[in-house]
Amino acid sequence: MPLSLALPDCRSLALDALPLVMGIVNVTPDSFSDGGLHAGTESAVAHGARLAAEGAALIDVGGESTRPGHAAVDAESEMARVLPVIAGLKARLDTPISIDTYKAAVAEAALAAGASIVNDVWGAQRDPGIAAVAAAAGAPIILMHNRETIDAGVDIFDDVLRFLERSIAIAVQAGVPRTQIVVDPGIGFGKTIGQNLALIRRLDRLGELGCPVLLGASRKSTLGHITGRTVPAERLAASIAAHLYGASRGAAIIRAHDVAPHVDALKTWAAIDDTTKADL
């Protein structure tokens, strides 16, 4: 049976061929890579439309930075940022929209405004009510691993697997079908450089969870450490390299700032790799 995610509007996203590219729209003043560039509604909507035109299969809209040391944003402020953008994108595009939040209230409002997917960077463990919101809307949920602190001594695979098992249990208990759950190892979130690289290297281990995997290494500081590129926007080549490796290890969704080059790179990888099912 083909692997896919069912969306609330009765459409589906196929996940059994070429990895999908999720384009990033940060409606924030302080995101690590592009904070402030698309903080206004008009600019954010235009950026999302451009990413869709470049081949993004879904657009991820977030209103609170998750970089280290970020300033927390209350739900009302977050909604004020993201809801007009989601409504604007919904009016212009057929591309599914995901809401990047860990707050149940924000997720509920975003789904009502036109979002189709919930993307929670705390895996439904910061605000477990978010899983019930996704279930009620019939929306898929992306559950990401996160840590409050970095611990070089932790067995990162065990930590990620156990955390995501708890997240999946929360979502299923709330009524989200397991077939509607995507997992994310959380590259760059509470992990050392070595742990981040190990997770990408053995991304296939997340297959133990029985859910599709999202990989988001785009412009992350680990890539800056490897390449010496201190400006996040200059880490495109490194981002593509990390994501292609992840695709070879089973990533079904790639979350990226730079959509067009990722789409081209994935098409080329799929054409060369005789193990892919992509119809090119």
N, C-alpha and C positions, 0 to 999 in steps of 0.2 A: 504494500500500500504506500502511495507517495507520502512523504513527510511534509506537513504544511501546518501553518497556524491559521485558525479560523478567526476572522475579524468580526466585530459587532455588526458591520453592514453587510454581512453574508459573503463577503469576498474572502479569499485566502491568499496566504503568502507561501509559495513553494520553497522548501528548504533542502531539497534533495538533488540539486544540480549545482550550478555556479553559486558560490557564496554571495549573499546579498550585501550591498553596501548601505549602511545607515549613515546619512549625512547629519552633521552636528550643527545645530543652531543654538548658540549660547546667548540668551537675552540677559546678560549680566555685565556689570562694570568691572569685574575682578577675576574672570576665568584665567587660568594660567597661560593660555595661548592667544586667545582673541578677545579677552575681556574689554568691553566698551565698543568694540567694532560694530556690533549689531544690537546695541542696547535699546535702540528705538524700534517701535513696532514696524514702521515702514521699511527700515533697513533690514530688520530680521526677516520679514516676509519676503522681501526681494531676494535675500540671501538664500532662504529656503527654496524659493522657486528656482533659483539658479542651480542649486544642488540637485533638485529633481530633474532639471533639464540635462544635467551632466550624467544622469543615470542612477541617482540614489533610489533605492527601492523603498526606503522609508526615511522620514525626517524626524530627528530626535530634538525636541525643544526643551530647554532647561532654563530655569530662572534663578538658580542658586549655584554659585561656584562650589566645587568640591575639592579644589586644590588645597594643599596643606596650609593651614593658617587662615583659611577663608573666613569671612564674616558671616555668621548665621543670619538667615532671612526668615521672618515670620510668614505664616501661610498667606496672610492677606497681601503682603508685599509681593510674594512670589506669584500669586494669582494675577495681580495687577500687571506683572511683567509678561506672563506667558499666555494668558487667555486671549488677549487681542491678537497675538501672533498666531495662535492655533486657529482662531476664527478666520483670520486673514488668509492663512495657508489653505484651510478647508475650502474657502470660497474660490480659490484659484487653482487648486491641484486635486488630482485623483490619488496622489501618492499618500499612503497611510502615514499617520503622524503618531509618534510616541511621546509621552510626557516623562521627562527625566526628573523624578522627585521621589522622596521617601515619605512624604506626608499624604495621608489618606484624603484629607480635605482638598488638597491641590489636585490629586489624581482624579477625584470625583468630578470636580469642576472642569478639569481639562477634558475628560471623556465626554462630558455634556457639551463642551464647546466644539467637539469634533475630533479629538484624539481617539486612536483605536488601540493603543498598546500602552501599558504601564512599564516604565523602566526604573527600578528601584535600586539605588546604589547601596542600600543597606539590607537588601534581600528580605524585605518584609519583617525585619527584626527590630528596627527602630520604631516603626509604627505599624504593628501587625494588622490594623484595620484596613490597610491598603490592599491586602489580599481579598478581603470581602468586597471592596469596591470593584476590583477587577472582575471578580466572580459575578457580581450583580450585573455588570455591563456586558458580560460575555467577552471580555478582552483578554488577550494573552498578557502574561507578566514576565518580565526579565528580572531575574534575581541575581544580584552581584555580591560577591564576597568582599568584605571590608574588615578592617581592623582599626582599633583606636590608636594602637602603638605598633612600632616596628620591633620585631624580636628576631634577630638573626639566628637564634638557637631553635626556633620552632620548626617542626616538620611541616613545611608549607603545604604539601599535598594533603596531608592528613587534616590540617587546619581548614583548608579550602573545602575538602570533601565533607567533613563533619558539619561545617557551617552551612553549606548549601543543602545538605540533607535536612537540617533543621528548617531552612527556608522553604524547601519543597514541601515539607510536612505542614508548615503553617499555611501555605497556599492551598494545598489539597484539602486540608481540614476546613478551610474557608469556602470551599466549593469550586476552586479552579481545577479543571481537569489537568492531569499530568501532561497531556498532549498539548496544553496551552502554556507550558512553562519552558523558558529559555534560561540557561545559566551562564554566568560571566565570572571568570576568575578574578576580576578586579585588578588588572595590571596597574601598578603605581599606587595602590591604596593600602597603606600600612605594610609595605613589603620592602626588603632590601633589593638592590640591583640584581644580585644573584638569584634571589627568589623569583623576581619578575621573569628573568631569562629562563629559569628552570620551568616555570609554569607554561611559557610559550613552547619550550622545547618538548615538553611532555603533555601538551594540551589534550592529546587523545585520552589521557587518564580520566578526564572529566566524563568520558563516555560511560564510566561506571554508574553515573547518575541517571542515565537513560533519557536525557533531555538534549535538545540542540544547544550548541555553544556559541556565544557571542564573544568576540575578541576585540578589545579596544586599546591598542597600544599607540594610537595616533599622537605624534609629537611629544610623547611622554619623556620625563627627565632621564629615565634609564637610557633612552636612545641618545640623549644629549651627552650622557656620560661616555657611551661607547664611541660616539663620533667626534666629540669635542664641540658640537654645535650648541652654543649657549642660547641662541634665539629659537624658541620652539617652532616657529614657522619655517625654519631652515632644515627641519628634520623630515622632509618629505621622503627622501630616498630611504632613510632608515625606517620610517613608518611602513612603507611598501614592503621592504624586506621582511620586517617582523610579521606583517599580515600575510604575506605569501607563505611564509613558513607555517604560520598558524593554519592557513587554509589547507596546507598539506597534511596537517594533523587533525583535520576534521572541523575547523571553524565553519559554521553555517552563516554567520552574520559578522561583518567587519564594520566597526564603528570608526568613521574617519572624518577629519576636517576637510581633506582634499579629495573630493569625490571623483572627478574625471580621471586623474591619473590612476587611482585605485581600480576603477572600472576597467580601464585599458589593461592594467597589469594583471588583473584577475582573468580577463578574457584570454590573454596571451598564455598565462599559466595553464588555464583549462585546455587550451588548444594543444599544448605540449604534453600535458599529463594525461596519459591514457587510462588513468584510474577514475577520472571524473566522468560524470554522467551528463555533463553540459552538452546541449545540442547547439553546436556552433556551425 
